[in-house]
Amino acid sequence: MTQLDELARLVQAHRNGRVAILELGVGLHNGVIKRMLAQIANACEHATYIVFNYGQAMAPDASCETILVDGDMAPAFEEIARCHP
């Protein structure tokens, strides 16, 4: 089984559940990755597509909820860690 097959299986298994797609530091020059992640998010009924990127927090057309975080991701993850003891 290839990595793409495994990814397709994973998406299919969770397409009706709550899914968060995290895009961490993928710049604008990596359009193939950005489009692939948006396609995965669009395939999941209750997905949230979250983009962390310093100066390039942009997302391709995604039909799901999208959160853009333009800045250093370390403080954001520290805040998330404080929310869950």
Backbone as CSV, one residue per row, in Angstrom:
resi,resn,N_x,N_y,N_z,CA_x,CA_y,CA_z,C_x,C_y,C_z
1,MET,0.852,-1.181,0.000,0.000,0.000,0.000,0.895,1.241,0.000
2,THR,0.606,2.177,-0.900,1.400,3.399,-0.985,0.918,4.411,0.053
3,GLN,1.687,5.479,0.224,1.289,6.521,1.161,-0.005,7.192,0.707
4,LEU,-0.180,7.366,-0.612,-1.418,7.960,-1.112,-2.614,7.053,-0.856
5,ASP,-2.421,5.749,-0.994,-3.490,4.799,-0.679,-3.862,4.889,0.795
6,GLU,-2.868,4.970,1.648,-3.101,5.064,3.085,-3.821,6.368,3.418
7,LEU,-3.428,7.460,2.779,-4.089,8.741,2.996,-5.547,8.677,2.546
8,ALA,-5.808,8.079,1.394,-7.179,7.934,0.893,-8.013,7.096,1.862
9,ARG,-7.433,6.019,2.404,-8.132,5.178,3.369,-8.461,5.967,4.631
10,LEU,-7.509,6.750,5.101,-7.697,7.559,6.300,-8.812,8.589,6.101
11,VAL,-8.790,9.277,4.965,-9.828,10.270,4.667,-11.191,9.599,4.601
12,GLN,-11.279,8.482,3.915,-12.547,7.767,3.780,-13.089,7.334,5.143
13,ALA,-12.211,6.871,6.002,-12.623,6.392,7.319,-13.162,7.507,8.211
14,HIS,-12.697,8.746,7.998,-13.057,9.854,8.891,-13.863,10.951,8.205
15,ARG,-14.337,10.703,7.007,-14.990,11.755,6.225,-16.257,12.306,6.876
16,ASN,-16.919,11.567,7.757,-18.137,12.047,8.401,-17.913,12.543,9.828
17,GLY,-16.685,12.473,10.312,-16.380,12.916,11.670,-15.802,14.325,11.684
18,ARG,-15.517,14.816,12.872,-14.859,16.118,13.024,-13.377,15.923,12.720
19,VAL,-12.864,16.668,11.756,-11.480,16.525,11.309,-10.839,17.910,11.262
20,ALA,-9.619,18.000,11.778,-8.831,19.231,11.644,-7.639,18.920,10.751
21,ILE,-7.516,19.687,9.682,-6.374,19.570,8.775,-5.430,20.703,9.142
22,LEU,-4.241,20.371,9.620,-3.248,21.376,9.996,-2.218,21.513,8.884
23,GLU,-2.088,22.726,8.373,-1.048,23.019,7.390,-0.016,23.880,8.117
24,LEU,1.154,23.317,8.338,2.166,23.987,9.154,3.341,24.445,8.296
25,GLY,3.433,25.736,8.055,4.591,26.304,7.373,4.714,25.964,5.901
26,VAL,3.605,25.696,5.226,3.653,25.410,3.792,3.507,26.742,3.061
27,GLY,4.564,27.170,2.409,4.565,28.459,1.729,3.839,28.418,0.398
28,LEU,3.729,29.581,-0.218,3.004,29.714,-1.476,3.664,28.960,-2.622
29,HIS,4.949,28.666,-2.504,5.653,27.939,-3.560,5.358,26.438,-3.532
30,ASN,4.604,25.999,-2.558,4.227,24.583,-2.433,2.749,24.404,-2.728
31,GLY,2.320,24.909,-3.875,0.914,24.863,-4.249,0.342,23.469,-4.340
32,VAL,1.161,22.499,-4.744,0.671,21.121,-4.852,0.236,20.619,-3.481
33,ILE,1.031,20.897,-2.464,0.695,20.457,-1.104,-0.544,21.185,-0.607
34,LYS,-0.595,22.514,-0.833,-1.750,23.286,-0.387,-3.036,22.779,-1.041
35,ARG,-3.009,22.526,-2.337,-4.202,22.039,-3.033,-4.608,20.653,-2.534
36,MET,-3.620,19.787,-2.294,-3.922,18.442,-1.802,-4.599,18.506,-0.430
37,LEU,-4.073,19.345,0.463,-4.664,19.465,1.791,-6.077,20.046,1.713
38,ALA,-6.295,21.016,0.822,-7.634,21.586,0.647,-8.598,20.536,0.105
39,GLN,-8.144,19.692,-0.800,-8.987,18.622,-1.332,-9.377,17.634,-0.230
40,ILE,-8.423,17.315,0.617,-8.712,16.412,1.742,-9.752,17.065,2.654
41,ALA,-9.552,18.339,2.977,-10.503,19.042,3.843,-11.887,19.094,3.207
42,ASN,-11.950,19.338,1.912,-13.237,19.405,1.221,-13.934,18.052,1.171
43,ALA,-13.175,16.965,1.221,-13.751,15.614,1.173,-14.370,15.205,2.497
44,CYS,-14.030,15.914,3.558,-14.547,15.584,4.884,-15.699,16.533,5.229
45,GLU,-16.813,15.960,5.642,-18.034,16.738,5.850,-17.903,17.816,6.927
46,HIS,-17.184,17.526,8.008,-17.082,18.467,9.136,-15.630,18.867,9.388
47,ALA,-14.913,19.199,8.343,-13.491,19.526,8.471,-13.280,20.995,8.793
48,THR,-12.188,21.254,9.494,-11.672,22.599,9.693,-10.251,22.601,9.149
49,TYR,-9.970,23.528,8.247,-8.656,23.634,7.599,-7.920,24.776,8.275
50,ILE,-6.816,24.476,8.962,-6.091,25.463,9.759,-4.698,25.647,9.161
51,VAL,-4.381,26.890,8.799,-3.102,27.223,8.164,-2.281,28.080,9.117
52,PHE,-1.084,27.602,9.452,-0.116,28.378,10.224,1.038,28.728,9.291
53,ASN,1.291,30.013,9.082,2.434,30.403,8.271,2.788,31.847,8.562
54,TYR,4.055,32.089,8.750,4.547,33.426,9.056,4.646,34.233,7.759
55,GLY,3.716,35.155,7.563,3.738,36.030,6.400,3.064,35.474,5.159
56,GLN,2.631,34.221,5.180,1.986,33.624,4.014,0.809,32.739,4.427
57,ALA,0.004,33.186,5.349,-1.140,32.388,5.810,-2.278,32.550,4.812
58,MET,-2.238,31.731,3.790,-3.265,31.750,2.760,-3.706,30.321,2.500
59,ALA,-4.961,30.183,2.105,-5.486,28.847,1.805,-6.121,28.863,0.422
60,PRO,-5.966,27.768,-0.297,-6.684,27.665,-1.574,-8.179,27.578,-1.295
61,ASP,-8.957,27.619,-2.327,-10.410,27.527,-2.151,-10.767,26.254,-1.404
62,ALA,-11.309,26.438,-0.239,-11.757,25.303,0.560,-13.209,25.572,0.940
63,SER,-14.053,24.579,0.797,-15.470,24.767,1.095,-15.771,24.558,2.578
64,CYS,-14.755,24.224,3.350,-14.955,23.981,4.776,-14.540,25.213,5.585
65,GLU,-14.771,25.136,6.897,-14.321,26.197,7.794,-12.803,26.324,7.672
66,THR,-12.302,27.542,7.532,-10.874,27.778,7.367,-10.403,28.795,8.399
67,ILE,-9.283,28.492,9.056,-8.672,29.391,10.027,-7.256,29.686,9.547
68,LEU,-6.929,30.971,9.414,-5.600,31.380,8.970,-4.875,32.033,10.137
69,VAL,-3.673,31.551,10.447,-2.849,32.108,11.521,-1.559,32.613,10.886
70,ASP,-1.442,33.944,10.785,-0.271,34.560,10.177,0.679,34.979,11.295
71,GLY,1.701,34.194,11.501,2.650,34.504,12.550,3.371,33.256,13.025
72,ASP,4.129,33.432,14.070,4.901,32.347,14.665,3.945,31.332,15.288
73,MET,4.071,30.072,14.909,3.132,29.067,15.409,3.431,28.634,16.847
74,ALA,4.627,28.884,17.357,4.975,28.452,18.714,4.040,29.042,19.769
75,PRO,3.776,30.363,19.771,2.849,30.897,20.789,1.438,30.322,20.663
76,ALA,1.007,30.061,19.439,-0.329,29.486,19.242,-0.406,28.097,19.866
77,PHE,0.622,27.279,19.648,0.615,25.939,20.218,0.780,25.974,21.735
78,GLU,1.504,26.952,22.245,1.606,27.100,23.704,0.250,27.428,24.299
79,GLU,-0.520,28.290,23.615,-1.864,28.638,24.089,-2.781,27.421,24.032
80,ILE,-2.705,26.645,22.970,-3.501,25.428,22.863,-3.145,24.461,23.996
81,ALA,-1.867,24.318,24.287,-1.419,23.412,25.356,-1.965,23.849,26.707
82,ARG,-2.073,25.147,26.935,-2.619,25.652,28.205,-4.109,25.343,28.326
83,CYS,-4.798,25.180,27.221,-6.250,24.912,27.254,-6.570,23.473,27.636
84,HIS,-5.612,22.573,27.451,-5.842,21.157,27.735,-4.791,20.649,28.718
85,PRO,-5.191,20.592,30.016,-4.228,20.167,31.043,-3.798,18.723,30.889
